[in-house]
Structures are given as C-alpha cells and as structure tokens.
Amino acid sequence: MAAKQEKTEAAPADGDAAPKKGGKKKLILLAVPVLLIGIGAALWFTGILPGLLGMGAPTEDQVAAAEAQAPAPQPAFVDLPEIVSNLNAPGRRPSFVRLRARLEVSRQEDVAAVTAAMPRLVDLFATYLREVRPEELRGSAGSHRLREELVARATVAIAPEVRPGATPPRVTDVLFVEILVQ
C-alpha cells in the first residue's frame, strides 16, 4: 500500500512538469514572424533589400548624367570701397576702423544688383560700424559676429533692387581683405 501512495503522490508532480502539447506550436508561431522580421530588417539596413527593389543608390551613369545636366553656379565677388569709420569708444580718445572687404554673391547675374545698391550698402555698413565698440571687434569671435551682421545688412540693402518675379540676389558671405582698428 505504501508503494501505491508513492505513485499517486508522484503522479501529480509528473503532471505539473510534463510539457504541454500546444506550447511548442505557440513558440513556433511566435518565433517564425520575429525571425522573418529580423532577417528583413538586417537585409534592409545592410542595403541588400533596397538594391534588390531598385531603390538603392544611383549608378555611376546616373550620377554623371545629373552632374552634366546642372553645373553648379559659380559665386561672384564684388569689391566694396574702403570704409573708414569712427567706433563707439568711451572716453576722450577716438577709435577708428578701416575696413576693406569683398561680397560673395551666389550668381554672376547678381553682380549688377549689388553694384547698383553699393551706396546703400556702404551707408548701412558705416552706420553699423559707428555703433560698434572696439572690444567687440577683438579676436576671431568678433570678426565672425561682424561678418554675420554685414551679411544681414547686405541682404537688406540689395532687397529693393529685386524685379517682380525674379529670384532675389543673395549675398552669401563677406570676405575681409583688411580690418584695422586704431
């Protein structure tokens, strides 16, 4: 009788540990889509799948044809006249700046608009320089700030010269030839 009790007691323990028949099917049904998504993602991010679908990088012939069709416009440069202006210096001793620069415009066609607006440009630049303090022009950070301000003012000065329906001329940079602060 003791042997029967051991079997009956052992039977429920074996029943708990026995694998369920439906568990393997569920595992396969979950693992297969996850595995397929992982393989698809790997093929996509390595560039194999976009190449197979024709969405890859353009071929050398396509790149050469695109470069031949649209040559990049060359920038043009316009010299500014020399500007000498007093600075906003505290104290009795006056301080001056002498500025020689070139304007870089995005297209060769814009040179005429820039030269037509040259008196306005010089006026805006000289007026701005009168408000600058000498310590604001020190170092590369001062030159960079001055360049940004002059580009903004040049854009404002050229804007009235735009014809209706035409693309506005754009000053892309101010190149300093000489900045002398005394």
C-alpha positions as CSV (number, residue, x, y, z in Angstrom):
1,M,0.0,0.0,0.0
2,A,2.9,2.3,0.6
3,A,4.0,1.8,-3.0
4,K,0.6,2.9,-4.2
5,Q,0.7,6.0,-2.2
6,E,4.1,6.9,-3.6
7,K,2.8,6.5,-7.2
8,T,-0.2,8.6,-6.5
9,E,1.9,11.3,-4.9
10,A,4.4,11.2,-7.7
11,A,1.8,11.3,-10.4
12,P,0.7,14.9,-9.7
13,A,4.3,16.0,-9.6
14,D,5.0,14.4,-13.0
15,G,1.8,16.0,-14.4
16,D,3.0,19.5,-13.4
17,A,6.4,19.1,-15.0
18,A,5.1,17.4,-18.2
19,P,5.3,19.8,-21.2
20,K,2.1,20.9,-22.8
21,K,1.5,19.8,-26.4
22,G,0.2,23.2,-27.5
23,G,3.3,25.1,-26.1
24,K,5.7,24.1,-29.0
25,K,3.2,25.2,-31.6
26,K,2.8,28.6,-29.9
27,L,6.6,29.0,-29.6
28,I,7.0,28.3,-33.4
29,L,4.1,30.6,-34.3
30,L,5.8,33.4,-32.3
31,A,9.4,32.7,-33.3
32,V,8.9,32.5,-37.1
33,P,7.4,36.0,-37.6
34,V,10.0,37.5,-35.2
35,L,12.8,35.7,-37.1
36,L,11.5,36.9,-40.5
37,I,11.2,40.5,-39.3
38,G,14.8,40.3,-38.0
39,I,16.1,39.0,-41.3
40,G,14.1,41.6,-43.3
41,A,15.5,44.4,-41.1
42,A,19.0,43.1,-41.5
43,L,18.7,42.9,-45.2
44,W,17.2,46.4,-45.3
45,F,19.8,48.1,-43.2
46,T,22.7,46.4,-44.9
47,G,21.4,47.8,-48.2
48,I,20.8,44.5,-49.9
49,L,17.0,44.7,-49.9
50,P,16.8,48.3,-51.3
51,G,19.2,47.3,-54.0
52,L,17.1,44.3,-55.0
53,L,14.0,46.5,-55.1
54,G,15.7,49.1,-57.3
55,M,15.7,51.8,-54.5
56,G,19.4,51.7,-54.0
57,A,22.0,54.4,-54.6
58,P,22.1,55.7,-58.2
59,T,24.6,54.1,-60.6
60,E,27.7,55.9,-61.8
61,D,26.0,56.6,-65.1
62,Q,23.0,58.3,-63.4
63,V,25.3,60.4,-61.2
64,A,27.4,61.5,-64.2
65,A,24.3,62.4,-66.2
66,A,22.9,64.5,-63.3
67,E,26.2,66.4,-62.9
68,A,26.3,67.1,-66.6
69,Q,22.8,68.5,-66.6
70,A,23.1,71.0,-63.8
71,P,26.5,72.6,-63.4
72,A,26.9,74.3,-60.0
73,P,26.7,78.1,-60.3
74,Q,29.9,79.8,-59.6
75,P,29.9,82.5,-57.0
76,A,30.9,86.1,-58.0
77,F,32.8,88.6,-55.9
78,V,32.2,92.3,-55.7
79,D,34.7,94.7,-54.1
80,L,33.5,97.1,-51.5
81,P,35.1,100.5,-51.4
82,E,37.3,101.2,-48.3
83,I,35.2,102.2,-45.3
84,V,36.8,104.3,-42.6
85,S,34.5,104.9,-39.6
86,N,34.8,106.0,-36.0
87,L,33.9,103.5,-33.4
88,N,31.7,103.9,-30.3
89,A,34.6,104.3,-27.9
90,P,34.1,105.5,-24.4
91,G,36.5,108.2,-23.2
92,R,38.2,111.1,-24.9
93,R,40.5,109.2,-27.3
94,P,38.7,108.4,-30.6
95,S,38.9,105.0,-32.1
96,F,38.6,104.2,-35.8
97,V,38.2,101.2,-38.0
98,R,39.3,100.8,-41.6
99,L,37.5,98.0,-43.5
100,R,38.1,96.6,-46.9
101,A,36.0,93.7,-47.9
102,R,34.5,91.7,-50.8
103,L,31.0,90.5,-51.1
104,E,30.4,87.0,-52.3
105,V,27.1,86.7,-54.2
106,S,25.5,83.4,-55.2
107,R,25.3,84.0,-59.0
108,Q,27.2,86.1,-61.6
109,E,23.9,87.7,-62.7
110,D,23.5,89.3,-59.2
111,V,26.7,91.5,-59.5
112,A,24.7,94.2,-61.3
113,A,22.1,94.4,-58.5
114,V,24.9,94.6,-55.9
115,T,26.8,97.3,-57.7
116,A,23.6,99.3,-58.1
117,A,22.9,99.0,-54.4
118,M,26.5,99.9,-53.4
119,P,25.8,103.4,-52.0
120,R,23.1,101.8,-49.8
121,L,25.5,99.1,-48.7
122,V,28.3,101.5,-47.8
123,D,25.8,103.6,-45.8
124,L,24.4,100.7,-43.8
125,F,27.9,99.3,-43.1
126,A,29.3,102.6,-42.0
127,T,26.3,103.3,-39.8
128,Y,26.7,99.9,-38.2
129,L,30.4,100.3,-37.6
130,R,29.8,103.6,-35.8
131,E,27.8,101.7,-33.1
132,V,30.4,99.0,-32.6
133,R,32.8,99.3,-29.7
134,P,36.5,98.4,-30.3
135,E,36.4,95.5,-27.9
136,E,33.6,93.9,-29.9
137,L,36.0,93.6,-32.9
138,R,38.7,91.7,-31.0
139,G,39.5,88.1,-31.8
140,S,38.0,85.7,-34.2
141,A,34.7,85.7,-32.5
142,G,34.4,89.5,-33.1
143,S,35.3,89.0,-36.8
144,H,32.7,86.3,-37.1
145,R,30.0,88.4,-35.5
146,L,30.9,91.4,-37.7
147,R,30.7,89.1,-40.8
148,E,27.2,87.9,-39.8
149,E,25.9,91.4,-39.2
150,L,27.3,92.7,-42.5
151,V,25.8,89.8,-44.5
152,A,22.4,90.5,-42.9
153,R,22.7,94.2,-43.7
154,A,23.9,93.5,-47.3
155,T,20.8,91.3,-47.8
156,V,18.6,94.2,-46.6
157,A,20.4,96.7,-48.8
158,I,20.0,94.6,-52.0
159,A,16.4,93.6,-51.5
160,P,14.8,96.8,-53.0
161,E,16.6,96.0,-56.3
162,V,14.6,92.9,-56.9
163,R,12.4,92.8,-60.0
164,P,9.0,91.2,-59.6
165,G,9.0,87.5,-60.4
166,A,12.8,87.3,-60.3
167,T,14.8,85.4,-57.8
168,P,16.3,87.8,-55.3
169,P,20.1,88.3,-55.3
170,R,21.8,86.8,-52.3
171,V,25.0,87.8,-50.5
172,T,26.4,84.5,-49.2
173,D,29.5,85.9,-47.4
174,V,31.6,88.9,-46.6
175,L,35.3,88.3,-47.1
176,F,37.5,90.6,-45.2
177,V,40.6,91.9,-47.0
178,E,41.6,94.3,-44.2
179,I,40.3,95.2,-40.8
180,L,42.4,97.8,-39.0
181,V,41.2,99.1,-35.6
182,Q,43.1,102.2,-34.3
